[in-house]
């Protein structure tokens, strides 16, 4: 499915909000960016996926209403003693439950459209692989600064250096996760590991 691409300013007009609201959504991780096919170095907003993500994450009862979220019709209050009972619940309570179910259903659909849902077993596998990547990056970072650490005489200087390098490693990881590059790397690594295990098993049988 081809998606419309917009700049942040264009997307703000599309949603009827100020550019600052879009900036806040970017910081909160609600915006889906993709490369501009005409200028690969420029990132644009994937409108359809971002709309779906916002509709699934933003509470429609707070701030600006979001599109695609059903609104419950106002319910006329009835005296408690005269309100009709169905299975121990009033009609008003049943209508509210149905409205909640519709809201959950719409949010699930928006999350699917945004590409945010996946089988639990797949999420568990990715979490395991991401943990391995974090461990390897951290070890690599310590190897890279080992000589600098050995040369430092002050404990505070050592702690400051380690803290700065850890922050850098996790900032790089966060950027890769936002671009989707880390997930692709994890999937390729998992496939390579599966191939290596299969080859080793075949060699052991021979």
SULLIN-V937971 format. One record per residue. RES is the residue in one letter. PHI is phi in degrees with one decimal (999 if undefined). Layout:
res=RES phi=PHI
res=RES phi=PHI
//
This chain:
res=X phi=999
res=X phi=-71.8
res=X phi=-117.5
res=X phi=-76.2
res=X phi=-113.6
res=X phi=-140.2
res=X phi=-77.4
res=X phi=-63.4
res=X phi=-65.1
res=X phi=-64.6
res=X phi=-68.9
res=X phi=-60.8
res=X phi=-66.1
res=X phi=-61.0
res=X phi=-88.8
res=X phi=72.3
res=X phi=-126.6
res=X phi=-78.9
res=X phi=-55.5
res=X phi=-63.5
res=X phi=-65.7
res=X phi=-64.6
res=X phi=-60.5
res=X phi=-65.5
res=X phi=-65.4
res=X phi=-61.7
res=X phi=-62.2
res=X phi=-82.0
res=X phi=80.9
res=X phi=-89.0
res=X phi=-99.1
res=X phi=-100.4
res=X phi=-100.7
res=X phi=-137.0
res=X phi=-72.1
res=X phi=-69.8
res=X phi=-59.5
res=X phi=-87.5
res=X phi=-134.2
res=X phi=-56.6
res=X phi=-79.8
res=X phi=-103.0
res=X phi=-104.4
res=X phi=-122.4
res=X phi=-88.2
res=X phi=-78.9
res=X phi=-64.7
res=X phi=-62.3
res=X phi=-69.0
res=X phi=-69.3
res=X phi=-58.0
res=X phi=-63.9
res=X phi=-66.3
res=X phi=-63.3
res=X phi=-63.8
res=X phi=-87.5
res=X phi=-110.5
res=X phi=-86.2
res=X phi=-69.8
res=X phi=-67.1
res=X phi=-85.4
res=X phi=-122.1
res=X phi=64.7
res=X phi=-71.9
res=X phi=-61.9
res=X phi=-100.9
res=X phi=-81.9
res=X phi=81.4
res=X phi=-107.9
res=X phi=-67.0
res=X phi=-103.3
res=X phi=-73.4
res=X phi=-67.8
res=X phi=-59.9
res=X phi=-106.5
res=X phi=-70.5
res=X phi=-72.5
res=X phi=-126.2
res=X phi=-55.8
res=X phi=-56.5
res=X phi=-78.2
res=X phi=-105.7
res=X phi=-64.4
res=X phi=-64.8
res=X phi=-105.2
res=X phi=-130.4
res=X phi=61.3
res=X phi=83.6
res=X phi=-121.3
res=X phi=-79.1
res=X phi=-61.4
res=X phi=-63.7
res=X phi=-64.5
res=X phi=-64.8
res=X phi=-62.5
res=X phi=-64.9
res=X phi=-63.8
res=X phi=-63.7
res=X phi=-62.9
res=X phi=-63.4
res=X phi=-64.1
res=X phi=-63.6
res=X phi=-62.6
res=X phi=-62.4
res=X phi=-61.3
res=X phi=-65.3
res=X phi=-63.9
res=X phi=-64.4
res=X phi=-62.7
res=X phi=-62.8
res=X phi=-65.7
res=X phi=-64.0
res=X phi=-62.8
res=X phi=-81.5
res=X phi=71.5
res=X phi=-102.0
res=X phi=-103.8
res=X phi=-152.3
res=X phi=-59.1
res=X phi=-58.1
res=X phi=-62.5
res=X phi=-69.8
res=X phi=-64.4
res=X phi=-63.0
res=X phi=-64.4
res=X phi=-64.6
res=X phi=-62.3
res=X phi=-63.7
res=X phi=-67.5
res=X phi=-64.3
res=X phi=-61.7
res=X phi=-64.1
res=X phi=-62.9
res=X phi=-60.5
res=X phi=-61.1
res=X phi=-65.2
res=X phi=-63.2
res=X phi=-66.4
res=X phi=-62.3
res=X phi=-62.4
res=X phi=-63.0
res=X phi=-67.0
res=X phi=-63.6
res=X phi=-68.1
res=X phi=-106.6
res=X phi=-59.3
res=X phi=-67.0
res=X phi=-66.1
res=X phi=-65.2
res=X phi=-65.1
res=X phi=-80.8
res=X phi=-75.9
res=X phi=-102.0
res=X phi=-94.2
res=X phi=-62.7
res=X phi=-62.8
res=X phi=-65.5
res=X phi=-63.9
res=X phi=-63.3
res=X phi=-65.3
res=X phi=-65.0
res=X phi=-63.4
res=X phi=-61.0
res=X phi=-64.2
res=X phi=-70.2
res=X phi=-64.1
res=X phi=-59.3
res=X phi=-65.0
res=X phi=-59.5
res=X phi=-73.4
res=X phi=-66.8
res=X phi=-63.5
res=X phi=-63.0
res=X phi=-63.0
res=X phi=-62.8
res=X phi=-67.4
res=X phi=-63.5
res=X phi=-63.1
res=X phi=-79.9
res=X phi=84.2
res=X phi=-69.9
res=X phi=-68.5
res=X phi=-63.1
res=X phi=-62.8
res=X phi=-64.4
res=X phi=-63.8
res=X phi=-65.5
res=X phi=-64.5
res=X phi=-64.2
res=X phi=-64.1
res=X phi=-65.0
res=X phi=-61.7
res=X phi=-64.2
res=X phi=-64.6
res=X phi=-65.0
res=X phi=-62.0
res=X phi=-63.3
res=X phi=-66.1
res=X phi=-63.4
res=X phi=-62.1
res=X phi=-65.7
res=X phi=-65.5
res=X phi=-64.6
res=X phi=-65.6
res=X phi=-68.2
res=X phi=-69.2
//
